[in-house]
Amino acid sequence: MSRVPAIALPVLFAGWLLLVPVAFVLGMMVLAGDLLATPFVLLFRRRIDCAPVRAPRRSASIVVVSWNGLDHLQRMLPSLELAIDAHGGDHEVILVDNGSTDGSAPWVRAHHPRVRIVALPENRFFVRGMEAGIAAATRDTLVLLNNDMVVERGFLGPLLAGLDGDDVFAVTAEVLMQDPQARRVETGFTAAWFSLGHLKLQHRLPDPADASLRPVAWAGGGSSAYDRAKFLALGGFDRTFDPFYLEDAGISHQAWKHGWRVLFCPAARVVHAHRGTSRRLFGDDFVDNTIRRNQLLFCWRNVTSPVLTALHFATLPLVVLHRASGARERSLPEALWFELRALLRALPRLPVAWWRRTQSRRSQRVGDAEVVRRASTAARRAPLATG
């Protein structure tokens, strides 16, 4: 955690007061930019058409990104190969080695020769690491997995079957915790909505008696199958969110806005060592702050509703203060600095986020409020996960 002395509270509060006019100016700039870009959007509208893949899907490019994850790969790859053999399809496994120094690549070559290795000279983290693996993929379906996942034997069949609808963008698996006594901070049964223009994300507890496919807000980037043509048509994971987190929520929101569906498949199950790599590399404080930064970038990049955009910037100072005052694990100075630091880290990316949002508007068919209704209504009726 980034420690802040209590004496710094007046300075931080002064910084928060400065946020009031800054947020107003930023909001006016974004709304004015959206208005000025509207003729461009209307004049150069485009339709994204992707040829349907013949059902049933029997082949996938399974992409795994790893950095110094030998201990994870020693559990993950055997489970994946068992699942592939059980399914019997024509699959390829691509391991993106993010400049590991723990002998991961030699071990994989020796013990799992079917795995194709994309060796990167340095750690490009999750977003750009997945980008390299997807570029090497040759199948019509992408299955993206974290290296700290263990998949169940029957994982692939139902996951791929869920993609058979022509309007399905992604299917995500149910996620279980490696430690069964741990808080269930993720499930795969996801919901998202906006409160005063700010993004809210939750994992809900699926009904174990309900095996049907259900709509969800996003497909987890480390436990899901994607239609490759649709994924690439949307530009893949957005580097706005580099190095990690919310890139999967972002592209899923874009898919819903283009009229495609994202589904949860409880029959496909994975076990996750939560934050097994990111915690090791960065520590929890950086990871948590990056999530907060990316929650802001999600709205700036993806949410094009003028009402939600205006609410977002109008309430930004109050939301920052509310989050800081309600933090339980940090003192008020630490919590306020945490929130302001996330905002300061997000601001340099606002111009690129706005430009990509403008480009996406050209082919969007569904508004943000309708996306929330379609994607999150079912999940929000379920109990909240314990995380």
C-alpha positions as CSV (number, residue, x, y, z in Angstrom):
1,M,0.0,0.0,0.0
2,S,1.2,3.5,-0.8
3,R,1.5,5.1,2.7
4,V,0.5,8.8,3.1
5,P,1.2,10.7,6.4
6,A,-1.8,12.1,8.1
7,I,-0.4,15.6,7.8
8,A,-0.9,15.4,4.0
9,L,-4.7,15.3,4.4
10,P,-5.1,19.1,3.9
11,V,-3.0,19.0,0.7
12,L,-5.0,16.0,-0.6
13,F,-8.2,17.8,0.2
14,A,-7.0,20.9,-1.7
15,G,-6.3,18.6,-4.6
16,W,-9.8,17.2,-4.3
17,L,-11.3,20.7,-4.4
18,L,-9.3,21.4,-7.6
19,L,-11.0,18.3,-9.0
20,V,-14.4,20.1,-9.1
21,P,-13.5,22.5,-11.9
22,V,-11.3,20.0,-13.6
23,A,-14.1,17.4,-13.8
24,F,-16.5,20.1,-15.1
25,V,-14.0,21.1,-17.9
26,L,-13.3,17.5,-18.8
27,G,-17.0,16.7,-19.0
28,M,-17.7,19.7,-21.2
29,M,-14.8,18.7,-23.5
30,V,-15.9,15.1,-23.9
31,L,-19.6,16.1,-24.5
32,A,-18.6,18.8,-27.0
33,G,-16.2,16.4,-28.7
34,D,-19.0,13.8,-29.0
35,L,-21.3,16.4,-30.4
36,L,-18.8,17.6,-33.0
37,A,-17.9,14.1,-34.0
38,T,-21.6,13.1,-34.6
39,P,-21.5,14.2,-38.3
40,F,-18.4,12.1,-38.8
41,V,-20.1,9.1,-37.1
42,L,-23.2,9.4,-39.2
43,L,-21.4,10.0,-42.5
44,F,-19.0,7.1,-42.0
45,R,-21.3,4.5,-40.4
46,R,-20.3,0.9,-40.9
47,R,-21.9,-2.4,-40.4
48,I,-19.8,-5.3,-38.9
49,D,-20.8,-8.6,-40.6
50,C,-19.0,-11.8,-39.5
51,A,-19.6,-15.0,-41.4
52,P,-21.1,-17.7,-39.1
53,V,-19.0,-20.6,-38.1
54,R,-20.5,-24.1,-38.9
55,A,-21.8,-25.8,-35.8
56,P,-20.8,-27.7,-33.8
57,R,-17.5,-26.0,-33.2
58,R,-14.8,-28.7,-33.0
59,S,-11.6,-26.7,-33.0
60,A,-10.3,-23.8,-31.0
61,S,-7.1,-21.8,-30.5
62,I,-6.5,-22.0,-26.8
63,V,-4.2,-19.1,-25.7
64,V,-2.5,-18.9,-22.3
65,V,-0.3,-16.0,-21.2
66,S,2.4,-16.7,-18.6
67,W,5.2,-14.8,-16.8
68,N,7.4,-16.9,-14.5
69,G,4.4,-19.1,-13.9
70,L,6.1,-22.5,-14.0
71,D,4.3,-23.6,-10.8
72,H,0.9,-22.6,-12.3
73,L,1.6,-24.3,-15.7
74,Q,2.6,-27.5,-14.0
75,R,-1.0,-27.7,-12.7
76,M,-2.8,-26.0,-15.6
77,L,-1.4,-27.7,-18.7
78,P,-2.1,-31.3,-17.6
79,S,-5.7,-30.4,-16.8
80,L,-6.0,-28.6,-20.2
81,E,-4.6,-31.6,-22.1
82,L,-7.1,-33.9,-20.4
83,A,-9.9,-31.6,-21.4
84,I,-8.7,-31.5,-25.0
85,D,-8.4,-35.3,-25.2
86,A,-11.9,-35.7,-23.7
87,H,-13.4,-33.3,-26.2
88,G,-11.5,-34.8,-29.1
89,G,-11.6,-31.6,-31.3
90,D,-8.9,-30.2,-33.5
91,H,-7.4,-27.8,-31.0
92,E,-4.2,-25.9,-30.8
93,V,-2.6,-24.6,-27.6
94,I,-0.5,-21.4,-27.7
95,L,1.5,-20.4,-24.7
96,V,2.7,-16.8,-24.7
97,D,5.8,-16.7,-22.6
98,N,6.2,-13.1,-21.4
99,G,10.0,-13.1,-21.0
100,S,10.0,-15.6,-18.2
101,T,13.2,-16.4,-16.3
102,D,12.0,-19.4,-14.3
103,G,12.5,-22.1,-17.0
104,S,8.9,-22.2,-18.0
105,A,9.5,-22.5,-21.8
106,P,12.1,-25.3,-21.6
107,W,9.8,-27.2,-19.2
108,V,6.8,-26.9,-21.5
109,R,8.8,-28.0,-24.5
110,A,10.0,-31.1,-22.6
111,H,6.7,-32.1,-21.0
112,H,4.0,-30.7,-23.3
113,P,5.4,-30.8,-26.9
114,R,1.9,-30.2,-28.3
115,V,2.0,-26.7,-26.9
116,R,3.2,-24.0,-29.3
117,I,5.2,-21.3,-27.6
118,V,5.2,-17.7,-28.6
119,A,8.3,-16.4,-26.8
120,L,8.4,-12.7,-26.1
121,P,11.6,-10.9,-25.2
122,E,10.0,-9.0,-22.3
123,N,6.9,-9.0,-20.1
124,R,4.1,-7.5,-22.1
125,F,1.6,-8.3,-19.4
126,F,-1.9,-9.5,-20.1
127,V,-3.4,-7.3,-22.8
128,R,-0.4,-7.1,-25.1
129,G,0.6,-10.7,-24.3
130,M,-2.8,-12.0,-25.3
131,E,-2.5,-9.8,-28.4
132,A,0.6,-11.7,-29.4
133,G,-1.0,-15.1,-28.8
134,I,-4.2,-14.2,-30.7
135,A,-2.1,-13.0,-33.7
136,A,-0.6,-16.5,-33.8
137,A,-4.0,-18.3,-33.6
138,T,-5.4,-20.1,-36.6
139,R,-8.8,-21.4,-35.5
140,D,-12.2,-19.7,-35.8
141,T,-12.7,-19.9,-32.0
142,L,-10.5,-18.4,-29.3
143,V,-10.3,-19.9,-25.8
144,L,-8.4,-17.5,-23.5
145,L,-7.1,-18.8,-20.2
146,N,-5.0,-17.4,-17.4
147,N,-2.0,-19.6,-16.5
148,D,-3.3,-19.9,-12.9
149,M,-6.5,-21.7,-14.0
150,V,-7.1,-25.4,-13.7
151,V,-9.9,-26.6,-16.1
152,E,-12.3,-29.4,-15.5
153,R,-12.2,-32.4,-17.8
154,G,-15.6,-31.6,-19.4
155,F,-14.8,-27.9,-19.8
156,L,-14.5,-27.5,-23.5
157,G,-17.6,-29.1,-24.9
158,P,-20.3,-27.0,-23.3
159,L,-18.1,-23.8,-23.6
160,L,-17.8,-24.2,-27.4
161,A,-21.4,-25.3,-27.9
162,G,-22.6,-22.1,-26.3
163,L,-21.0,-20.2,-29.2
164,D,-23.2,-21.9,-31.8
165,G,-25.7,-19.0,-32.1
166,D,-24.8,-16.5,-34.9
167,D,-25.2,-13.6,-32.5
168,V,-23.1,-15.0,-29.7
169,F,-19.8,-13.1,-29.1
170,A,-18.4,-15.0,-26.1
171,V,-19.2,-17.7,-23.6
172,T,-17.6,-17.6,-20.2
173,A,-17.1,-20.4,-17.7
174,E,-18.1,-20.7,-14.0
175,V,-15.1,-19.8,-11.9
176,L,-14.4,-21.6,-8.6
177,M,-11.7,-20.6,-6.0
178,Q,-8.6,-22.8,-5.6
179,D,-9.1,-22.5,-1.9
180,P,-12.6,-23.7,-1.2
181,Q,-12.6,-21.8,2.1
182,A,-11.6,-18.5,0.5
183,R,-14.1,-15.7,-0.3
184,R,-15.6,-16.3,-3.7
185,V,-14.5,-13.1,-5.3
186,E,-15.3,-14.2,-8.8
187,T,-17.8,-16.7,-10.3
188,G,-18.1,-15.8,-14.0
189,F,-21.8,-14.9,-13.5
190,T,-21.3,-11.2,-13.9
191,A,-23.4,-8.0,-13.7
192,A,-22.6,-4.4,-14.6
193,W,-24.6,-1.2,-14.3
194,F,-24.1,2.5,-13.9
195,S,-24.7,4.6,-10.8
196,L,-24.6,8.3,-11.5
197,G,-22.6,7.5,-14.6
198,H,-20.0,5.4,-12.8
199,L,-19.4,1.7,-13.5
200,K,-20.4,-0.9,-11.0
201,L,-19.2,-4.5,-11.4
202,Q,-20.3,-7.6,-9.5
203,H,-20.0,-11.3,-9.6
204,R,-23.2,-13.1,-8.6
205,L,-23.7,-16.7,-7.3
206,P,-25.2,-18.9,-10.0
207,D,-28.0,-21.3,-9.1
208,P,-26.4,-24.7,-9.1
209,A,-29.7,-26.2,-10.3
210,D,-29.8,-24.1,-13.4
211,A,-27.6,-25.4,-16.1
212,S,-28.9,-23.1,-18.8
213,L,-26.9,-20.4,-20.7
214,R,-27.6,-17.0,-19.3
215,P,-26.6,-13.5,-20.4
216,V,-23.9,-11.7,-18.4
217,A,-22.2,-8.4,-18.6
218,W,-18.8,-9.6,-19.5
219,A,-16.8,-12.8,-20.3
220,G,-13.7,-13.1,-18.2
221,G,-10.5,-12.7,-20.3
222,G,-8.9,-15.7,-18.6
223,S,-11.8,-18.2,-18.7
224,S,-13.8,-17.8,-21.8
225,A,-14.4,-18.7,-25.5
226,Y,-14.8,-16.0,-28.1
227,D,-15.9,-16.0,-31.7
228,R,-12.5,-15.0,-33.3
229,A,-14.0,-13.0,-36.2
230,K,-16.2,-10.9,-33.9
231,F,-13.3,-10.4,-31.5
232,L,-11.0,-9.1,-34.2
233,A,-13.7,-7.0,-35.7
234,L,-14.0,-5.1,-32.4
235,G,-10.2,-4.7,-32.4
236,G,-9.4,-7.2,-29.7
237,F,-8.6,-6.2,-26.1
238,D,-8.1,-2.5,-26.0
239,R,-4.6,-1.2,-25.0
240,T,-6.3,1.6,-23.2
241,F,-6.5,-0.8,-20.3
242,D,-2.9,-2.0,-20.5
243,P,-1.5,-3.9,-18.6
244,F,-4.6,-5.7,-17.3
245,Y,-8.1,-5.6,-15.9
246,L,-11.4,-4.5,-17.5
247,E,-10.2,-5.1,-21.0
248,D,-12.6,-8.1,-21.0
249,A,-15.5,-6.0,-19.6
250,G,-14.7,-3.3,-22.2
251,I,-14.8,-5.6,-25.3
252,S,-17.9,-7.4,-23.9
253,H,-19.7,-4.1,-23.5
254,Q,-18.8,-3.2,-27.1
255,A,-20.1,-6.6,-28.2
256,W,-23.5,-6.0,-26.6
257,K,-23.6,-2.5,-28.2
258,H,-23.1,-4.1,-31.6
259,G,-26.1,-6.4,-31.0
260,W,-24.1,-9.6,-30.0
261,R,-24.6,-11.6,-26.8
262,V,-22.2,-12.7,-24.0
263,L,-23.3,-15.8,-22.2
264,F,-22.5,-17.7,-18.9
265,C,-22.1,-21.4,-19.1
266,P,-22.2,-23.2,-15.7
267,A,-21.4,-26.6,-17.3
268,A,-17.9,-25.3,-18.1
269,R,-15.9,-24.9,-14.9
270,V,-12.5,-23.7,-14.0
271,V,-10.6,-23.4,-10.7
272,H,-8.7,-20.2,-10.3
273,A,-5.7,-19.2,-8.0
274,H,-7.0,-15.6,-7.9
275,R,-4.4,-13.0,-8.8
276,G,-1.8,-15.7,-8.9
277,T,0.5,-13.7,-11.3
278,S,-0.5,-10.1,-10.9
279,R,-0.1,-10.1,-7.1
280,R,3.3,-11.7,-7.5
281,L,4.5,-9.1,-10.0
282,F,2.9,-5.9,-8.8
283,G,1.3,-6.3,-5.4
284,D,-2.3,-5.8,-4.4
285,D,-2.2,-2.0,-4.1
286,F,-1.0,-1.5,-7.7
287,V,-3.5,-4.0,-8.9
288,D,-6.4,-2.4,-7.0
289,N,-5.4,1.0,-8.2
290,T,-5.2,-0.1,-11.8
291,I,-8.7,-1.5,-11.5
292,R,-10.0,1.8,-10.2
293,R,-8.1,3.6,-13.0
294,N,-9.6,1.3,-15.6
295,Q,-13.1,1.8,-14.2
296,L,-12.8,5.4,-15.1
297,L,-11.3,4.5,-18.5
298,F,-14.1,2.1,-19.2
299,C,-16.6,4.9,-19.0
300,W,-14.5,7.3,-21.0
301,R,-13.9,4.7,-23.7
302,N,-17.2,2.8,-23.9
303,V,-20.1,4.8,-22.5
304,T,-21.5,7.1,-25.2
305,S,-24.8,8.0,-23.6
306,P,-24.8,11.8,-23.2
307,V,-26.8,11.6,-20.0
308,L,-24.5,9.0,-18.4
309,T,-21.4,10.9,-19.6
310,A,-22.7,14.2,-18.0
311,L,-23.6,12.4,-14.8
312,H,-20.2,10.7,-14.7
313,F,-18.2,14.0,-14.8
314,A,-20.6,16.0,-12.7
315,T,-20.5,13.6,-9.8
316,L,-16.8,12.6,-10.2
317,P,-15.6,14.7,-7.2
318,L,-18.3,13.4,-5.0
319,V,-17.8,9.8,-6.0
320,V,-14.0,10.1,-5.3
321,L,-14.7,11.6,-1.8
322,H,-17.4,9.0,-1.1
323,R,-15.1,6.1,-2.0
324,A,-12.3,7.5,0.0
325,S,-14.4,8.1,3.1
326,G,-15.9,4.6,2.9
327,A,-12.7,2.7,2.5
328,R,-12.2,0.3,5.4
329,E,-8.7,-1.0,4.7
330,R,-7.1,2.5,4.3
331,S,-6.9,5.6,6.4
332,L,-8.7,8.7,5.0
333,P,-5.4,10.2,3.6
334,E,-4.4,6.9,2.1
335,A,-7.8,6.3,0.6
336,L,-8.1,9.8,-0.8
337,W,-4.6,9.5,-2.3
338,F,-5.5,6.1,-3.7
339,E,-8.6,7.6,-5.6
340,L,-6.7,10.7,-6.8
341,R,-3.8,8.6,-7.9
342,A,-6.1,6.4,-10.0
343,L,-7.6,9.5,-11.6
344,L,-4.1,11.0,-12.3
345,R,-3.1,7.7,-14.0
346,A,-6.2,7.7,-16.1
347,L,-6.1,11.3,-17.4
348,P,-3.2,10.9,-19.9
349,R,-5.2,8.1,-21.6
350,L,-8.4,10.2,-22.0
351,P,-7.6,11.5,-25.5
352,V,-7.0,8.0,-26.9
353,A,-10.0,6.6,-25.0
354,W,-12.2,9.4,-26.5
355,W,-10.9,8.7,-30.1
356,R,-11.6,5.0,-29.8
357,R,-15.0,5.7,-28.4
358,T,-15.7,7.8,-31.4
359,Q,-14.6,5.1,-33.8
360,S,-16.8,2.6,-32.1
361,R,-19.9,4.8,-32.3
362,R,-19.8,4.3,-36.1
363,S,-21.1,0.7,-35.9
364,Q,-23.0,0.6,-32.6
365,R,-26.7,-0.4,-32.6
366,V,-27.6,-0.6,-28.9
367,G,-27.5,2.1,-26.2
368,D,-25.7,1.8,-22.9
369,A,-28.9,1.6,-20.8
370,E,-30.3,-1.2,-23.1
371,V,-27.0,-3.1,-22.8
372,V,-27.4,-3.1,-19.0
373,R,-31.0,-4.4,-19.3
374,R,-30.0,-7.2,-21.7
375,A,-26.7,-8.2,-20.1
376,S,-27.2,-7.8,-16.3
377,T,-30.9,-8.3,-15.5
378,A,-30.6,-12.1,-14.9
379,A,-27.4,-11.9,-12.9
380,R,-28.6,-9.1,-10.7
381,R,-31.5,-11.3,-9.5
382,A,-29.0,-13.8,-8.1
383,P,-27.3,-13.5,-4.7
384,L,-24.2,-11.4,-4.4
385,A,-20.9,-13.4,-4.4
386,T,-19.1,-13.2,-1.0
387,G,-16.2,-11.1,-2.4
